[in-house]
Structure formats: C-alpha cells, structure tokens
Amino acid sequence: MKKSMALLCALLLAFSLLAPFAWAEEATEEQQEDVLELGSLWALAYNIQLSYPRGEIRICPAVLETEDGARDVYLVTVRSLDRVSRGANNLLGALCLTFSGKCQYFNLTKKAIMEYVPAGAAIVIAGHSMGGMVVQRIICDDDLTEQYEFLNAVTFGSPCVVTDKAKREGTLVRFEDADDMIPRFSLARLLSPADYNSAVKRDCGTKDRFNLEYPWSYLDLAHNWSYYASDAWEPFDVLGTEGGSAVLKLDLDRLVALAVRNTYYFERRTS
C-alpha cells in the first residue's frame, strides 16, 4: 500500500512538471490544405501535439491505406494533461484514470466520439501522456466497442492503465522514449507487469540535449519532443506497425477540434 501511494504521489508530481505548455507554432501551408497525409508514427505524434486547430480532442474523417487496400475511418486524437489544470484534463483526472475511467476527460472524449462519429464506423485512436490513458480506457468501454470498430490504438509516453484485456478492442501499441519518466509511474508496474513491459521503447538521444541551465530539460524533451522528432521511430508506420506502410489521409474540411473546459467543451473546425 505504501508503495502504491508513493507511486501515485510521484505520478502527480511528474505530470505537473512535464505536462507540455501550449504549443505556439503557426499553422503551416501543409496543415491548412484540405487533405493532410500522415505516413509515419512520428507524424501522428506531431499531429496530436499541434496547436492548430485549438482543441484537446480532435476527430477527423480519413482514408486508411494499407497493403490490403483503402477504407474509410475516423482518426480520434487526445492530448495530454493541462499543466495549469484549467480544463478537464487535469491532475485529478489523471489520478482517476489510474484506477478507473470515471473522469471528466474520459467522459468528454466518449461523448465527442458518440456525437461526431457515426455508428458502425471504424476508428483509429491515439493519445499522448494523459491522453493515452484515456485511449486505453476508451477501447475497453462497452458502449463504444459495441457501437464502433476500433482498429488501432496508439499511445505516446503514457502510463500503462490496468484494464480488462478481454474487453479491449483493436490493436494497442504503446511507445516510450527510454528516458521518459512518466510511463514509469504506473500501477501496472505492480499489478500487471506483462502489460507494463509490453511497451515499445527506444533511446531517442534526449540525454545528449541536457542543459545545465534547465536541469529538467532532457526529461521534458523525452516526454514531449522525442516522439515526433527522432529517427528512432522511422521504422514504424502511422498505426504503430514496425516495417508497415499504412497511411492516413485526413479530410481537414471535416475535422472537429474540441477544447475541454471542466464540465463542457466547445467545437471548432478548421474550415
């Protein structure tokens, strides 16, 4: 019990220190095109972190192209914790996700999917950090798995969540930078070691960027930058398959971005 409490306290502290600030980069011409092609794992990670359009939960119709052909899908992405805890993706929510899916961020993600994704559709879902914890809960939710076909779930730098694997739908792949401390603060490390150790880990070289003026710099980089700016992820396609060739082509005219604010959210489209 003492180990579990210590682990939880460390998890909350680490989340508060390493949750990313809002990204300030301008939207590029490529991002403003009607169709955006995601052909690699790092491109998917970058797409989750983008500040444009604003919104923690994003849902976009897409065409998934694989060796077996093309099919219509929806890409759902969920961003990480809000460092200043202004939204539903806060520290308390992260703690709740450790034990169950009963947190406002999960509820809003579930509501968004049911509102903006037509019943029977196929879904590819991905999340970073706390967003990845939500993703792990989403693919085990009875209401959603009965109504939708979850093909793939991809998480970046997320603690492993203990779930009922019999309820899990689709292929779950978790990616971790070897220097990222956030995934280590997981109850699964004690309760479900096999799941915890199933993550794909790579050394992204973030220690080489250590800055004495900012001692936490390499840890911050390991939890954020490393997932979309490292050659370590080049062998993986957008579904997280090593050596795969899957490509997602997003219909940006129909993208919906939802900014969560405690118990509600509002809609914002790119068009």
N, C-alpha and C positions, 0 to 999 in steps of 0.2 A: 504493500500500500504506500509506504514511504517513497519507494522508487517511482511509483506511478505519479504521485503528487509532485515530486521533484521534476519529473519529465514534463508534466503539464506546465509548471511554472516556467521552466526553461523554454518550452514551446511558445508561450505567450511573450516572453521577453525577446526571443529571437524574431518572432513575427513582427513585433513593434519596431525592432531595429532595422530589419532587412526588407520590409514591405516597400515597394518602389514608390517614389514620388511620381506625380502625374507627368507623363512624357510630354515634352513641349515641341517636338519637331513638327514642321509644317507638312501638310499633305503633299506628296509629290504628284506629278502628272500621271504616273503609273497608277497610283492609288485612286485617282479621280476618273480613270477610264471606266467604261461600262462593264467590262469583264476583267477580273483580276485572276491570274493563274498562280496557284500555289503548287509548286512541283517538288518541294523538299520539306523535310522536318523543320529545319531552321526557319524557313519561310512561314510555316504555320505558327511557330513560336513568336516570330516577329509580328504577325498579324494579330495575335492576342494582345500584345503589348502596345500596339499603335494607339496614339491619342486621337486619331481621326478615323471615323467619326466618334464623338464622345459617347461613352457607354461601357458599362462593365459587362453586360450580357449582350451578345450580338448573334443575330440569326440571319442567315443568308442562303437563299436557294443556290444550288450549284450543280454542276455536272461532274460526276466522278468517273474518270477514265482510268481503266486498268487493263491488264493483258486480256481479261475476259470480255472487254467491251466497255461501253459507256452507260451510265444510268443516272437518273435524277436523284439528288439527295439534298439534305439541308445541312449546312455547317453551323453548329452552335459552339460558341466560344465563351469562356467565363474567365474574367480577370481575377487578379489576386486581391489580397486584403488592402483596405484603405488605411494608410498609415495613421491618419488623423481621426479615424473612426467616425467620419461624418455619415457614412452610408450603412447599409445592411451588411456589407462585407467588413465587419469589424472584429475585434479581438474576441468578444463574447461569442460571436457566430463561429469563429474558428474553434473555440473550445467546445461548443455544442456539436460541431461536425465530427469531432474526435469520438464522441460517444453515440451520436445518432444523426439523422438527417433533419431533425426538428430545429432548424434555424431559419431566420427570415431570408437570408441569401439563397438558401436552397429552395424555400417556398416561392420566391420571386422567379428563380430560374425555371422551376417546374411550371409555374403559371405562364411564363413567357412562352415556353415550348408549346403548351396546350393551346395558347391563344394565336400564335403565329405560324405554327407548323401543322399542316392538315393531317388528319388522322390517316394512318396507314403509310405515312411517308418514311423513307429511310433517313437515318441521321448519323452523321459523323460529329462527335463532340470532343472538345479539347479544353483544357484549362491549365492555368499556371498557379502554383502555390496553393492558396486557399481555394482558388477556382478549381484546381484539380481535385481537391477534397470534395467539392460539390459534384464534380463529374463522377467520381467513384460512387457517390450516393445515388445520383440520377439513374445510372444504368442498372441499379438494383431496385428501383421503385416500381411496385406492382402496377400502379395506374399508368405509368409511362411505358413500361415494357409490353403491356397488353395492347396499347394503342399505337405504338411506333416500333420500327425495326432499327435498333441500334447496331450499326455495323462495326464501328471502331471508336474507341475512347483513348485519348492520348493525354497524359499529364506531364508537366514540366516542374521539377523542383517541389513536388507536393508530398507531404507526409502520407504514408500508406494508411488507408482507412480500413478498419476491420469490418467486413461485410459478409453477408451470406452468399458464398460463391454460387450456390445453386440458383439464386435469383439473378445473378449477373448476366446481362445480355451483351453479346458482341465481344470483340477482342479488346482487352485493356492492356495498354503498354505504358509503363511509367519510365520517364527519363530523368536522370540525375547527373549533375556535374559532381565529380568526386569530391570537390571542395565545398559543395553546397551543404550547409549545416541544417537547413530547415527540414529536409526529409528525414533526418535522423531523429527528430523529436516526434516519434510516432509510437502509439500504444501497440501497434502491430509488431514492433520490435520485440515486445514481451509476449504478446498474446497470439501472434500468427507469424512466426519467424520466416516461414516459407514464402508467404506473400511479401513480407518486407524485403526479403533478399531477391525477389524476382525482378527488381528494377534494372533497367539497362543503365550502367554507369560508365562515364567517360571522363578522362582528365582533359579539361579544356584549357589548361595552362593559366588559370587565373592567378595562381600564386606569383607568377612572373610579373604581374602588374601591381604588386604590393607597393603601397605608398606610405612612407613614414609619417607624412603629414595627416594622413587619414588611415589609421591602422585597420579600420573595418573595411577598407576599400576592396580588398580581394574577396572578402566574404560577400559583400554587396554585389560585386560583379559576378560571383559564382552563382548567386541566386537569381540574377536578372539577365545581365548581358550575355552570359556564356551560352544561353540556349538558342540565341539567334545570331551569334557572331563567332562561331567556332567551326573549324574544319572537322572537328570530332563527330559532327552529326551528318556530314555529307553522305555516308553510305545509306542513310535512311530516307525513305520517301515520305510523303505527306501523311500516310497512315501509320507511320512508325515501323514499317517493314524494312529490314536490312536487305539491301540489294533490290528492293522493289522499284516499280516505275509508276506508281499511282500518281495522278494529278487531279487537283480540284480546280475547277473553273467557276469562280464566283460571279453571280449576276448582281453587280453592285447597285443597279437601279432598284432592286427589291430588297436590299439589305435593311434590316431594322436594328438600331442600336438603342439599348435601354439603360438609362442611368438610374441606379438604385439610390434611393434616399430613405433609409429606415424602413417604413412600412409601405412605401409606394414606389413607383417608378414612372418615368415618362419616356415617350417614344421620340426617336429622332432618326430620320432617314438620310441617306447621302444625297438623294435627288431633291 
